[in-house]
Amino acid sequence: MKRWFAAVGCVFALCAVLHAQDAPTKNQDLPKKKGEKAKYDDPTYLPTPDTVINKMFEIGKIGKNDMIFDLGCGDGRILFMASEKFGCRGVGLELNPVRIREAMDQADKYKDTVGTRVEIRFGDALKVKDLSDATVVVMYMFPEFMDLWYPIAKAKLKPGTRILSHDYCFKVNNWEPEMALELPGPHGTHKLYMWIVPDEKKK
């Protein structure tokens, strides 16, 4: 992303809610060719429990200066919670119009504490132009997505960027996480993984 101001992003996200079935605007991270579909578009949605979200914040050492990208952000709750708690900024990518509407409801809920620090985009998480702005990336995505995203992460994320994943791990290229832990929950055990993008120049 060549930096969008959050307020502008909210306007485009709202347009996505109202016109989700129309052709995407030029500012959305969506396929550009007529009839082209996103390479990965799975509508499955399982909200991440608050206990897991807070543990993500802890192991990722989220702070005020972070820019968090949530790929497949759902209702955007992770971003709004992080921004309220730490004062950081966030960008969420989502292809499901229903989830976009829910994210707008979250924006209204958090408007007094978060303001315009969080931007929700109706867009393809594999086509994020300004991914290099991220200091943290969070996701709750199936391994099929993660393996498609792996070369993008390697190419675009700057050294030191933390990648936090709920339940799923990269299957390709044997990229081992810096941290892996299990967290008990009311409906089973949750797994959390963290990778830190290495500085290839120092290798």
Disulfide bonds with the S-S distance in Angstrom:
none
